[in-house]
Amino acid sequence: MKLLVATSNEGKLAEVREILGSLLGATHELVSLADLALPAPDEPYATFHENAAQKATVSAQASGLWTLGDDSGLCVDGLGGGPGVHSARYAATDELRRTRLLRALNAVRIGRRGAHFVCAVALAAPDGRRLFRAEGRVDGSIAQGPRGMGGFGYDPLFLPDEAPGRTLAELSSAEKHKLSHRGRALERLKPLLRQLLEKGEP
């Protein structure tokens, strides 16, 4: 049986596989939009939850599979909550996004570098009649420069409060998944996924 993750972001897909791997086992397969040659749905809304639901429902109907949609982003206090829902579109590549963020914070005093990551996930049935949601959040601050080789996106710049002195990119995968926004959102969705799997879905 297959569960579609409505993304073509390899970093995000790898994390979802790691977090849900023990639950899915060998009998259930996670596939991406790229695997099915499906386009990425638009993200037209102003909230993470609305965009996650859009990704999940549109891709579920297009694929005929149960689909997990994820919309996540970095919200920085000194930037009025930005880049927020525009995090993935802040610049063309991860490196350029990090560079733009650091430049934007050049004039922001140290005490205003607080930030948090948010992840909203939505699980949609292919018939369009069922939609389940969950959310995760991790609080922290923005480092003066990138550190660490792990993760992706803004991870080398984000210092989680629960791992003092280290960025998300300096944590092991197990450490990151335990406290990250995506790890927490998917943990909250696991009981529901377990019930569906026991019923033979997805």
ZINOR-V392578 format. One record per pair of residues at least 24 apart in sequence whose ideal C-beta (glycine too) atoms are under 10 Angstrom apart, sorted by the first residue. I is the first residue (numbers start at 0). GAP is how many residues later the second one is. D is the distance in Angstrom with one decimal. If there is no record, write none. Layout:
I:GAP:D  I:GAP:D
This chain:
0:26:6.8  0:27:5.1  0:28:7.2  0:64:8.8  0:65:8.6  0:196:8.2  0:199:7.9  0:200:7.8  0:201:5.8  1:26:7.3  1:27:5.0  1:28:7.6  1:29:5.3  1:33:9.0  1:34:9.0  1:61:8.5  1:62:9.7  1:63:5.5  1:64:8.2  1:65:9.9  1:200:7.1  2:25:6.2  2:26:7.3  2:27:5.5  2:28:7.4  2:62:6.7  2:63:5.5  2:64:7.4  2:65:6.4  2:120:8.7  2:190:8.2  2:193:9.3  2:194:9.2  2:198:9.5  2:199:5.0  3:25:9.8  3:26:7.9  3:27:5.5  3:28:7.4  3:29:7.4  3:31:8.3  3:32:6.9  3:34:8.2  3:52:8.9  3:55:5.9  3:56:7.1  3:58:9.1  3:59:5.2  3:60:9.2  3:61:4.4  3:62:7.0  3:63:4.3  3:64:7.0  3:65:9.3  3:120:9.4  3:122:9.1  3:198:8.4  4:25:5.7  4:26:7.2  4:27:5.6  4:28:7.9  4:30:9.3  4:50:9.5  4:51:9.6  4:54:8.8  4:60:10.0  4:62:7.5  4:63:5.0  4:64:8.2  4:65:7.4  4:116:9.9  5:26:8.2  5:27:6.1  5:32:8.3  5:34:7.6  5:35:6.7  5:46:8.6  5:48:9.1  5:49:4.1  5:50:5.9  5:51:9.2  5:52:7.7  5:53:4.0  5:54:8.0  5:56:9.4  5:57:8.8  5:59:9.9  5:61:5.3  5:62:6.6  5:63:4.5  5:64:7.4  5:65:9.6  5:116:8.9  5:118:8.6  6:25:6.0  6:26:6.4  6:27:8.7  6:33:7.4  6:48:7.7  6:52:9.1  6:61:8.7  6:62:8.2  6:63:6.5  6:64:9.8  7:24:6.1  7:25:5.0  7:26:4.7  7:27:9.3  7:30:8.8  7:31:9.0  7:32:5.8  8:24:9.5  8:25:9.6  8:31:9.1  8:61:9.0  8:79:7.9  8:143:7.9  8:144:8.5  9:24:8.4  9:142:8.2  10:83:8.4  10:140:7.3  10:141:3.3  10:142:6.7  10:144:8.8  11:58:6.5  11:60:8.0  11:76:9.6  11:107:9.7  11:140:7.7  11:141:8.5  11:170:7.6  12:57:9.7  13:137:10.0  13:138:8.5  13:159:9.0  14:55:9.4  14:104:10.0  14:136:8.4  14:137:8.4  14:158:8.0  14:161:8.2  14:162:7.1  14:165:7.9  14:167:5.7  14:168:7.8  14:171:8.7  15:52:7.0  15:54:7.4  15:105:9.1  15:166:7.5  15:167:9.9  15:170:6.9  17:155:5.9  17:156:8.7  17:158:9.3  17:159:6.4  17:165:9.1  17:168:9.9  18:154:9.3  18:157:9.9  18:158:5.3  18:159:9.9  18:161:8.9  18:163:7.1  18:164:5.7  18:165:9.8  18:166:9.3  18:167:4.8  18:168:7.6  18:170:9.7  18:171:8.6  19:48:8.6  19:166:6.3  19:167:9.8  19:169:8.8  19:170:7.5  19:173:7.2  21:168:9.6  22:163:9.2  22:166:9.8  22:167:5.9  22:168:9.9  22:170:6.1  22:171:6.4  22:174:7.4  23:169:8.2  23:173:7.6  23:178:9.9  24:172:8.6  26:170:8.6  27:38:10.0  27:165:9.4  27:169:6.7  27:174:7.6  29:38:8.3  30:32:8.5  30:34:7.7  30:36:9.8  31:27:10.0  32:26:6.6  32:29:9.0  32:30:8.5  32:34:9.5  34:28:9.9  35:26:8.3  35:27:5.7  35:28:9.8  35:29:8.2  37:24:5.6  37:25:6.3  37:29:9.9  40:26:10.0  40:28:8.0  42:26:9.8  42:28:6.6  42:42:7.3  42:43:9.1  42:45:8.1  42:46:8.2  44:26:8.6  44:40:7.4  45:38:8.7  45:39:6.3  45:40:9.9  46:24:8.3  46:37:9.3  46:38:6.9  46:71:9.7  46:73:7.7  47:24:6.7  47:25:6.6  47:27:9.6  47:36:8.3  47:37:6.1  47:39:9.7  47:70:5.5  47:71:7.3  47:72:3.8  47:73:9.3  47:74:9.7  47:87:7.6  47:133:9.8  47:137:9.8  48:69:9.5  48:71:4.4  48:72:9.1  48:73:7.3  48:84:6.2  48:85:9.7  48:86:7.2  49:35:9.0  49:70:8.5  49:72:9.3  50:34:6.4  50:69:7.5  50:71:9.0  51:67:8.4  51:68:4.3  51:69:5.8  51:70:4.2  51:71:9.4  51:72:9.5  51:79:9.7  51:81:7.3  51:82:9.3  51:83:9.0  51:133:9.1  52:67:8.3  52:68:9.6  52:69:4.4  52:70:9.7  52:71:7.3  52:78:6.1  52:79:9.9  52:80:7.1  53:68:8.4  53:70:9.7  54:66:9.7  54:67:7.3  54:69:8.7  55:65:8.2  55:66:4.1  55:67:6.4  55:68:3.7  55:69:9.3  55:75:6.9  55:76:9.0  55:77:9.1  56:65:7.6  56:67:4.6  56:68:9.0  56:69:9.6  56:71:6.4  56:74:6.6  57:66:8.6  57:70:10.0  58:65:7.7  58:67:9.5  59:62:9.6  59:63:8.9  59:64:4.1  59:65:6.5  59:66:4.8  59:67:8.4  59:68:7.2  59:70:9.6  59:71:9.0  59:142:9.4  60:63:8.2  60:64:9.7  60:65:6.6  60:66:8.6  60:67:6.0  61:64:9.2  62:63:7.1  63:62:4.9  63:63:9.3  64:59:9.5  64:60:9.5  64:61:5.9  64:137:6.3  65:57:6.7  65:58:7.1  65:59:6.0  65:60:6.4  65:61:9.9  65:64:9.0  65:127:9.1  65:130:7.3  65:135:6.4  65:136:3.0  66:55:8.5  66:56:7.3  66:57:5.1  66:58:8.5  66:59:7.4  66:135:8.4  67:53:6.3  67:54:7.4  67:55:5.4  67:56:8.1  67:64:9.7  67:118:8.4  67:121:8.0  67:125:8.8  67:134:9.3  68:51:8.5  68:52:6.8  68:53:4.5  68:54:7.8  68:55:6.8  68:62:9.3  68:64:9.5  69:49:6.3  69:50:7.3  69:51:5.1  69:52:7.9  69:111:9.9  69:112:6.9  69:115:7.6  69:116:8.6  70:47:8.7  70:48:7.6  70:49:5.3  70:50:8.2  70:51:8.3  71:45:6.6  71:46:6.2  71:47:3.9  71:48:7.1  71:49:8.6  71:63:9.7  71:64:8.5  71:65:9.9  71:81:8.8  71:108:9.4  71:109:6.0  71:110:6.2  71:113:8.1  72:43:9.7  72:44:7.3  72:45:6.1  72:46:8.3  72:47:9.3  72:80:9.4  72:81:8.9  72:108:9.1  73:27:7.7  73:41:6.0  73:42:7.8  73:43:5.6  73:44:8.2  73:66:9.7  73:68:8.4  73:79:8.0  73:80:4.9  73:81:9.8  73:83:8.4  73:84:7.0  73:107:9.3  74:39:9.6  74:40:6.2  74:41:5.4  74:42:7.6  74:43:6.3  74:62:9.3  74:64:10.0  75:25:7.3  75:28:8.1  75:29:7.2  75:32:8.3  75:36:8.6  75:37:7.4  75:38:7.6  75:39:4.4  75:40:8.6  75:65:9.0  75:66:6.2  75:78:9.6  75:81:9.8  75:82:9.8  76:31:8.7  76:34:9.1  76:35:5.7  76:36:7.4  76:37:4.3  76:38:6.3  76:39:8.5  76:64:8.7  76:65:9.2  77:26:8.3  77:27:6.2  77:29:8.9  77:30:3.8  77:31:7.8  77:32:9.7  77:33:8.9  77:34:3.7  77:35:6.1  77:36:7.6  77:37:8.3  77:63:9.9  77:64:8.3  78:25:6.0  78:26:7.4  78:29:7.6  78:33:9.0  78:34:9.8  78:36:8.6  78:63:9.4  80:34:9.4  80:35:9.3  80:37:10.0  82:71:9.0  83:34:8.3  84:33:9.1  84:35:9.7  86:30:8.9  86:31:9.5  86:66:7.6  86:67:7.1  87:65:7.9  89:63:9.9  89:64:9.1  93:52:9.8  93:57:9.7  93:58:6.1  93:59:5.5  93:60:7.9  93:61:8.9  93:62:8.8  94:51:8.6  94:61:9.6  96:56:7.1  96:57:6.8  96:60:9.4  97:44:9.8  97:47:9.0  97:48:5.8  97:55:8.2  97:56:6.4  97:57:9.4  97:58:6.7  97:59:5.6  98:47:9.1  100:41:7.1  100:53:7.0  100:56:6.6  101:40:7.9  101:41:8.9  101:42:7.9  101:43:6.9  101:44:8.3  101:55:7.2  103:38:9.8  104:37:6.1  104:39:9.0  104:52:9.4  107:34:8.8  109:31:8.7  109:32:9.8  109:34:8.9  110:30:9.4  111:29:9.4  111:30:9.6  112:27:9.4  112:28:4.8  112:29:4.5  112:30:8.3  112:31:8.6  112:44:9.8  112:46:8.8  113:25:7.6  113:26:7.6  113:27:5.2  113:28:8.1  113:45:10.0  113:47:9.3  114:24:7.8  114:25:6.0  114:26:5.9  114:27:5.3  114:39:8.8  114:42:8.8  114:43:6.7  114:44:8.7  114:45:9.8  115:24:6.8  115:25:9.4  115:42:9.1  115:44:9.4  115:45:9.3  115:65:7.9  116:36:9.4  116:37:7.8  116:38:9.2  116:41:6.6  116:43:8.4  116:51:8.2  116:63:7.1  116:64:4.1  116:65:8.2  116:67:9.7  117:63:5.8  117:64:9.8  117:67:8.8  118:61:7.8  118:62:3.9  118:63:4.5  118:64:8.5  118:65:7.4  118:66:4.4  118:67:8.2  119:61:9.1  119:65:6.9  120:60:9.9  120:61:7.9  120:63:9.9  120:64:4.6  120:65:6.4  120:67:8.2  120:68:5.8  121:63:9.9  121:67:9.1  122:66:6.3  122:69:7.0  122:70:7.3  122:73:8.2  122:79:8.7  124:71:9.1  124:76:8.0  124:77:8.1  125:75:9.8  125:76:8.2  129:66:9.5  129:71:9.7  131:56:10.0  131:57:6.9  131:60:5.5  131:61:8.9  131:64:9.1  132:52:9.1  132:55:9.3  132:56:8.4  132:59:10.0  133:50:8.5  133:51:4.9  133:52:7.4  133:53:8.3  133:54:4.0  133:55:4.5  133:56:9.1  133:57:9.9  133:58:8.2  134:46:8.3  134:49:8.1  134:50:5.6  134:53:7.4  134:54:9.8  135:43:9.4  135:44:7.3  135:45:4.4  135:46:6.3  135:47:6.7  135:48:3.0  135:49:3.4  135:50:7.4  135:51:7.5  135:52:6.9  135:53:9.5  136:43:9.6  136:44:5.5  136:47:7.0  136:48:8.5  137:24:7.3  137:25:9.6  137:30:8.3  137:38:9.5  137:41:5.7  137:42:5.7  137:43:4.9  137:44:9.1  137:45:8.6  137:46:7.1  138:40:9.9  138:42:9.7  139:24:9.6  139:27:8.8  139:28:8.2  139:39:9.5  141:25:9.5  142:24:5.8  142:26:9.7  142:27:9.9  149:25:9.5  149:26:7.1  150:25:6.5  150:29:8.7  154:25:8.8
